Amino acid sequence: MVDKMLEPEQILHASMILTVESEDSNDDELILQVQEALGCDSSDYDAAMSHIKQHRDDGNWGGRSEAVLHRSRERLREAMNTDALPSTGSLADSLNTLIGDDGDDGEIDPFAELGVSSSGGSFGATSVESDDPLAAFMDDEEEGDLVDESGFLASESSSSVVEDEEQDTVEVPDATVVAPEEEIEEAPVQEISPTSGYEMLMSTCWIDGILDPAEAKLLARKREELGITFEEHLEMLRDILGNSS
């Protein structure tokens, strides 16, 4: 199943960008196959094409061509890995040719920078069951409870504290043994507010300075779910643009 962070419209948009920038820039048959595989309609195609014509700038993409092409390749790889697009067969072969091998160009993954995997909603090697993009941020904070000030797992450090205290108790009768539960309670979970979570989500969409139609749709849906007004959205957007300038 495709992660909520990667909508079918985004996958279609990525394939269209790579097709436009490829040597065979008029491969309408390939785009039609991708569109049918994703279940996207003509309005999704028209919106993506309008966005491409508006921002392509003869392939320069406002000076961000490498970032745009890299992100598009990564989205197609993600789609094929999660079965949103076929990973075998003639369509898969055409997509692999379109993606090519761009190697590691040092492009920063915004989700990795936030401690959130862009694939399957996981944190590190631990799977996150929730489909809510903000749930991954919540799990990131909750992960901190498992680590003590020395950088070790709390369960291990707690057990060692108990063992040390038990040894001290033999020598000193009135020594107090601290229960593991009490140590865990000393580090309360700091939950991220809906506003902060939305602002982090919005910053990942603006990582390359270009907001495509699928990302705009995703942000609009999250505003409605979190009860964030459009005025609050504009204020956060101004802060992001101000910090990047």
Secondary structure, 3 states (H helix, E strand, C coil): CCCCCCCHHHHHHHHHHHHHHCCCCCCHHHHHHHHHHHCCCHHHHHHHHHHHHHHCCCCCHHHCHHHHHHHHHHHHHHHHHCCCCCCCCHHHHHHHHHHCCCCCCCCCCHHHHCCCCCCCCEECCEECCCCCHHHHHHHHHHHHHHECCCCCEHHHHHHHHHHHHHHHHHHCCCCCCCCHHHHHHCCCCCCCCHHHHHHHHHHHHCCCCCCCHHHHHHHHHHHHHHCCCHHHHHHHHHHHHHHHC
